[in-house]
Structures are given as structure tokens and as C-alpha cells.
Amino acid sequence: MGRKLPEINEKSSICMNKCVRVIKITLVLVVSLLFVCCNSKKNEEQQEELNAQSVPAFCADSAYSYIAAQCAFGPRVMNSAAHDSCAKYIIEKFESLGLDVISQDGVTTLYDGTKVNMKNIIARYGGDDVNCRIIICSHWDSRPWADNDVDATNHHTPIDGANDGASGVGVMMELARLIKDDDTLNIGVDFICFDAEDCGTPQWEEGGHDDANTWCLGSQYWAANANSVMKDLGTYKFGILLDMVGGSESSFLKEAFSMMYAPNVVNDIWATASNLGYGNYFVNENGGGITDDHIQVNKVGIPCVDIIASDINGRQCFPMTWHTMNDNIQNINVNTLKAVGQTLVAVIYNSASANGK
């Protein structure tokens, strides 16, 4: 993952009128306090209901092993043997977990005109009779260039992408393993592995031009053909994108486009994480807007949020390993994986409960 942080449209900001009468301010405050109290009570009731459920434990060590397996193939750069071998591994792993798998193959064009073969992988849990589905997604390719590495001699070298790509897929695989035999869940889950996300214009390109359209090529292709590879789009309740969810010293802020398109989903996820004791990871602060795969999911009408890491020290935009040779398995942290994975388990089971379990 990696691209410039676009500015949020100014029309999305809320402007307060300084000339409001005192009486109107008082009424607004009273209504706001009543809303907060009622909403707090609702959240407490929802959490009590969630705590009463039998929610399986997310195994971070298992997710770690899935991440290591992907990295063992080498950098997952398109038009490479490592890319093809890892695609086969991902497909076979999800199939071994009992999910139906669709391979969405296509050809896309990089920023410099290079044609590459791409493969989006869609693994489905839940049959056709399920009337409510959710999407959990991540990109699985790795950056072809370590263009943010402190050593300039590495700027044209592909990275392992342990955190930036493989971590999200590893979490999804462990989630699939946990729910595969649970026939009580009355909700469908589509795990989507997007390809060609991280091949946007490199920093060393002459002029430094960074066109947002050169990123997320796999999800762009998926969105253009979503009706042909997905179930009825109207059955999807929401989506969650995982990007860099396994690194050390990571925190997750509320990404701006997520708050624009799916604020209720964002707040539910962060509240769930807090109630589970992971508030130090899911920080209740707003972050910047990021061009990422969730934008394309939102474009097809499915509210989708981006769980994407910032560096916990100083709230930097991305983790210190971002687009560097240090984005390897040695810098994957099981505690971060546990925080993200267990939160998602609770979100899945809570969604099933809300759907009439």
C-alpha cells in the first residue's frame, strides 16, 4: 500500500454559525446530551449482547504462519514466478478451508505502459440462501520497488511486503479457518484478495508525478466487473479493507474516506476494539484520507472502511517499514495481528447476531 494522502473535499466539513442565538445553542446542547446518553446505553446493550455470544479466539500464530508462507515465495510482483506460485497457494488454502473460490483474471497497465497479468481472488463463505453478506479484503501483491528505503541503492528492488499485503491475507485466512465449520452463522463472508494494488508511480520517477489512478489497479478492475463476479450486490451490508495490519508499533486511526462513506461501520469497529481491550491499537482519532482499495468497494455501493496502520510514534502517515526492505516477516508482530483479528471475529459474529441469529 502507498500513495499520496488526498485532501478531503471541503464540502464534507461542518461549518458552525457563530451567530446562533443563545436559546438555540441551549436546545442543541440538551438534544445532544440526550442523544449521547441514549447512544451510550445502546452501545452498552450491544456490547452485553456481544459478550454473551460464544466468539472463537483468533489465533495470531496461525495468521503469522500464513504470512510467512506468502513471503517464502519471494516478492509477489506481477509477471513473476513468485506471484504465480503465491496465487496458487492462496487459492488452494481457501479451498482447503471449504470456501468457494473464484479467480478473476485480467490484464492491466502500469504507470509506464507495461502490461501485466493480474489475478483477484474471491473466496466465499456461506451459501446462496444467505440474505446478508459482508466483504473482508486486502491486497496480496507486493511493492515492485523499495522506493522509500533509506538506502537509495534499494529503490529499484522489490520488497517482501510482509506487512504491506501479506498481513491482511494472513488475517483473512485465519478468519476463514475459524468460521469454516460454524453452520450457525447466518451471514455470508466474501474474502477478496486484490491484486495490483501496490504498483503505483514510484517516488524516483522523473518529475515525481503520482497519479492516484496508477494505484489499486486490481480493485479498479474488480469494481468495473463486480456484477459478473459477486453475488447480488444489494445483499452486502458493509466491507472492511485490511492494509498493513501486522506490523510492530502500529496504530489504526479512523481513515477519512471511511468516515465519509461508512462512519457507522468505522465507529462500530473502533468501539468493538475498545471494548475488547484494544483501544491502544484502534485509536479514537481521525486520520487522513488515503487512496486505497476501499474506494473502489464504495464506488459499487458497498460501505467499506479501511483499517490501515500509522506508526504509533508521532502518528506518522505509515509504518516505518512502508515501502522499504524492512517490510519482512521479522517485523510482523503477533500482538498487532491478535488485536485486529479478534476485533474482526467479534464484528463478524455481532453482524450475524444483528441479522437475526
C-alpha positions in Angstrom: 0.0 0.0 0.0 1.2 3.5 -0.5 0.1 6.7 -2.2 -0.4 10.4 -1.5 -3.0 11.4 1.0 -5.7 13.3 -1.0 -7.4 16.2 0.6 -10.9 15.7 1.7 -13.5 17.8 -0.1 -14.2 21.0 1.8 -17.9 20.4 1.3 -17.6 17.4 3.7 -16.6 19.7 6.6 -19.2 21.0 9.1 -19.3 24.7 9.5 -20.8 26.2 12.7 -22.7 29.5 12.5 -21.3 31.9 15.2 -24.4 34.0 15.1 -26.7 31.3 16.6 -28.9 32.6 19.4 -28.1 31.5 22.9 -31.5 29.8 23.3 -30.8 27.7 20.2 -27.4 26.7 21.5 -29.0 25.6 24.7 -31.6 23.4 22.9 -28.9 21.9 20.7 -26.8 21.0 23.8 -29.8 19.4 25.5 -30.7 17.3 22.5 -27.0 16.4 22.0 -26.7 15.2 25.6 -29.9 13.1 25.3 -28.5 11.6 22.1 -25.1 10.8 23.7 -26.8 9.2 26.7 -29.2 7.1 24.5 -26.4 6.2 22.2 -24.1 5.2 25.1 -26.9 3.0 26.5 -27.4 1.4 23.1 -23.7 0.7 22.8 -23.6 -0.9 26.3 -26.6 -3.1 25.4 -25.0 -4.2 22.1 -21.7 -5.0 23.9 -23.5 -7.0 26.6 -25.2 -9.0 23.8 -21.8 -9.4 22.1 -20.1 -10.6 25.3 -22.9 -13.2 25.8 -22.1 -14.8 22.5 -19.6 -17.6 22.0 -17.0 -15.9 19.9 -14.0 -18.0 18.9 -10.5 -16.9 19.7 -8.4 -15.6 16.9 -5.0 -17.4 16.7 -2.3 -14.8 15.8 0.3 -17.5 15.5 -1.7 -19.2 12.8 -2.1 -15.9 10.9 1.6 -15.3 11.3 2.3 -18.7 9.6 0.1 -17.8 6.7 2.0 -14.5 6.3 5.3 -16.3 6.4 4.1 -18.8 3.7 3.3 -16.0 1.3 6.7 -14.3 1.9 8.5 -17.5 1.3 7.7 -17.3 -2.4 9.6 -14.1 -2.7 8.3 -10.6 -3.7 4.8 -11.1 -5.2 5.4 -8.8 -8.2 3.2 -9.3 -11.2 4.6 -11.3 -14.2 6.9 -13.2 -11.9 7.1 -16.9 -10.8 6.7 -15.9 -7.2 3.5 -14.1 -8.0 2.0 -17.1 -9.8 3.1 -19.5 -7.1 1.7 -17.5 -4.3 -1.6 -17.1 -6.2 -1.8 -20.9 -6.4 -1.1 -21.1 -2.7 -3.8 -18.6 -1.7 -6.4 -20.3 -3.9 -5.6 -23.8 -2.6 -5.5 -22.6 1.0 -9.0 -21.1 0.9 -10.3 -24.1 -1.0 -8.9 -26.4 1.7 -10.9 -24.4 4.3 -14.0 -25.2 2.4 -14.7 -21.9 0.7 -15.8 -21.4 -2.9 -13.0 -19.6 -4.8 -13.3 -17.5 -7.9 -10.2 -16.3 -9.8 -10.8 -13.0 -11.6 -8.0 -12.8 -14.1 -7.2 -9.8 -16.2 -4.5 -7.7 -17.9 -3.8 -4.2 -16.6 -1.3 -1.4 -17.4 1.2 0.1 -15.1 2.1 3.8 -14.9 4.8 3.4 -17.5 2.7 1.5 -20.0 3.9 -2.0 -19.0 1.2 -4.7 -19.4 0.9 -7.1 -16.5 -1.2 -10.1 -15.7 -3.3 -9.7 -12.6 -5.5 -12.0 -10.5 -8.1 -11.0 -8.0 -9.0 -14.0 -5.7 -12.5 -14.1 -4.2 -13.2 -16.8 -1.5 -16.8 -17.1 -0.3 -18.2 -18.4 3.0 -21.9 -19.0 3.2 -24.4 -20.4 0.6 -26.7 -18.8 -1.8 -29.5 -18.8 0.7 -27.8 -16.2 2.9 -29.6 -12.9 2.7 -26.8 -10.8 4.2 -23.1 -10.7 3.3 -20.0 -8.7 4.2 -16.7 -8.3 2.5 -13.3 -8.5 4.1 -10.5 -7.7 1.7 -6.8 -7.0 1.4 -4.3 -6.7 -1.4 -1.9 -9.6 -1.8 0.7 -8.2 -4.3 3.9 -6.6 -3.0 5.6 -3.3 -4.0 7.9 -3.8 -7.0 10.2 -1.1 -5.7 11.6 -0.2 -2.2 11.4 3.5 -3.2 11.1 4.7 0.4 14.1 2.8 1.7 16.8 4.9 3.4 19.4 3.2 1.1 18.9 4.6 -2.4 20.6 1.6 -3.9 17.4 -0.4 -2.9 15.0 1.9 -4.6 14.5 -0.4 -7.6 14.4 -3.6 -5.6 11.1 -5.3 -4.9 10.0 -5.8 -1.3 8.6 -8.9 0.6 5.5 -6.9 1.6 5.0 -9.0 4.8 3.0 -6.2 6.4 2.0 -4.3 3.3 -0.1 -7.0 1.6 0.6 -10.4 3.2 -0.6 -9.5 6.7 -4.2 -8.8 5.6 -4.4 -12.0 3.7 -3.0 -13.9 6.6 -5.7 -12.5 8.9 -8.4 -13.4 6.4 -7.1 -16.9 6.1 -7.3 -17.3 9.9 -10.8 -15.8 10.0 -11.8 -18.3 7.3 -10.4 -21.2 9.3 -12.3 -20.1 12.4 -15.7 -19.8 10.8 -15.5 -22.6 8.2 -17.2 -25.2 10.3 -19.7 -22.9 12.1 -23.0 -23.6 10.4 -24.9 -21.4 12.9 -23.6 -18.2 11.3 -26.5 -16.8 9.2 -24.2 -14.3 7.3 -22.0 -14.7 4.3 -18.4 -13.5 4.2 -16.5 -12.8 1.0 -12.8 -12.7 1.4 -11.3 -10.7 -1.5 -7.6 -10.6 -2.3 -7.0 -7.7 -4.6 -4.0 -7.8 -7.0 -2.0 -4.9 -8.5 -2.7 -2.5 -5.6 0.9 -1.5 -4.8 2.4 -0.8 -8.2 1.6 3.0 -8.4 4.1 5.5 -9.7 7.4 5.2 -7.8 8.9 8.2 -5.9 12.0 8.1 -8.1 10.1 8.5 -11.3 11.2 11.7 -13.2 9.0 14.6 -12.1 7.7 12.7 -9.1 4.2 12.7 -10.6 1.9 10.4 -8.6 -1.4 9.8 -10.4 -3.9 8.2 -8.0 -5.2 6.1 -10.9 -1.9 4.2 -11.0 -2.7 2.6 -7.6 -5.3 -0.1 -6.8 -5.5 -1.5 -10.3 -6.9 -4.8 -9.1 -9.8 -3.3 -7.2 -10.4 -0.9 -10.1 -10.8 -3.9 -12.4 -12.9 -5.7 -9.8 -15.3 -2.7 -9.5 -15.7 -2.4 -13.3 -16.7 -6.1 -13.4 -18.3 -6.5 -9.9 -21.7 -7.6 -11.2 -20.2 -10.6 -13.0 -18.2 -12.0 -10.1 -20.1 -11.1 -7.0 -23.4 -12.2 -5.5 -26.3 -9.8 -5.6 -24.6 -6.5 -4.6 -27.7 -5.5 -2.7 -27.1 -8.2 -0.1 -23.8 -6.8 1.0 -24.1 -5.0 4.4 -20.5 -3.5 4.5 -16.9 -4.1 3.7 -13.6 -3.9 5.7 -10.3 -3.4 4.0 -7.1 -4.6 5.8 -3.9 -2.8 4.9 -0.7 -3.2 6.9 -2.3 -4.9 9.9 0.5 -6.9 11.3 3.4 -4.5 12.0 5.2 -3.6 15.2 4.4 -0.3 16.8 1.2 0.1 14.8 -1.9 2.1 15.5 -5.1 2.5 13.5 -6.7 5.9 13.1 -10.2 6.5 11.6 -9.4 6.9 7.9 -11.1 10.0 6.4 -12.8 8.4 3.4 -14.0 5.6 5.6 -15.6 8.2 7.8 -17.1 9.9 4.8 -18.7 6.8 3.3 -19.2 4.5 6.2 -19.0 6.3 9.6 -21.3 4.0 11.4 -19.2 0.9 10.4 -16.0 2.7 11.5 -17.4 3.7 14.9 -18.8 0.2 15.5 -15.4 -1.4 14.7 -13.5 1.0 16.9 -16.0 0.7 19.7 -15.7 -3.1 19.5 -11.9 -3.0 19.6 -12.1 -0.7 22.6 -14.5 -2.9 24.5 -12.2 -5.9 23.8 -9.2 -4.0 25.3 -7.6 -3.0 22.0 -8.1 0.7 22.3 -4.4 1.3 22.3 -4.3 -0.1 18.7 -7.6 1.3 17.4 -7.1 4.9 18.5 -10.2 7.1 18.7 -8.7 9.8 16.5 -9.4 10.9 12.9 -6.6 10.2 10.3 -6.1 11.4 6.8 -7.7 10.2 3.6 -5.9 7.5 1.7 -6.4 6.3 -1.9 -6.8 2.6 -1.2 -8.9 -0.4 -2.4 -11.8 0.6 -0.2 -12.6 3.5 -2.5 -13.5 1.0 -5.3 -15.7 -1.0 -3.0 -17.5 2.1 -2.0 -18.0 3.0 -5.7 -20.1 -0.1 -6.3 -22.4 0.9 -3.4 -21.0 -1.1 -0.5 -20.0 1.0 2.5 -16.4 0.0 3.1 -13.8 1.1 5.7 -10.0 1.0 5.6 -8.2 -0.4 8.7 -4.7 0.9 7.8 -1.7 1.4 10.1 0.0 4.5 11.1 3.2 4.5 13.1 2.5 4.7 16.8 5.4 7.1 17.4 4.4 10.6 16.3 1.4 9.4 14.3 3.3 9.2 11.1 1.3 8.5 7.9 2.5 5.0 7.5 4.7 2.5 9.5 8.5 2.9 9.3 8.8 -0.2 7.2 6.5 1.2 4.5 8.0 0.5 1.0 11.3 -0.4 2.4 13.4 -3.6 2.5 12.5 -3.9 6.2 8.9 -4.9 5.4 9.7 -8.5 6.0 8.5 -11.3 8.3 10.9 -10.3 11.1 8.9 -7.1 11.6 5.5 -8.8 11.9 4.0 -8.7 15.4 1.6 -11.3 16.7 0.1 -8.8 19.2 -1.0 -6.5 16.4 -2.4 -9.4 14.5 -4.3 -10.5 17.6 -5.8 -7.1 18.1 -7.0 -6.8 14.5 -8.1 -10.4 14.2 -10.0 -10.7 17.4 -11.8 -7.4 16.7 -12.9 -8.7 13.3 -14.1 -12.0 14.8 -16.3 -10.0 17.1 -17.5 -7.8 14.3 -18.5 -10.9 12.2 -20.4 -12.6 15.0 -22.0 -9.3 16.0 -23.2 -8.8 12.5 -24.6 -12.3 12.4 -26.4 -11.7 15.6 -27.9 -8.4 14.3 -29.1 -10.3 11.2 -31.4 -12.4 13.4 -29.2 -15.2 14.7 
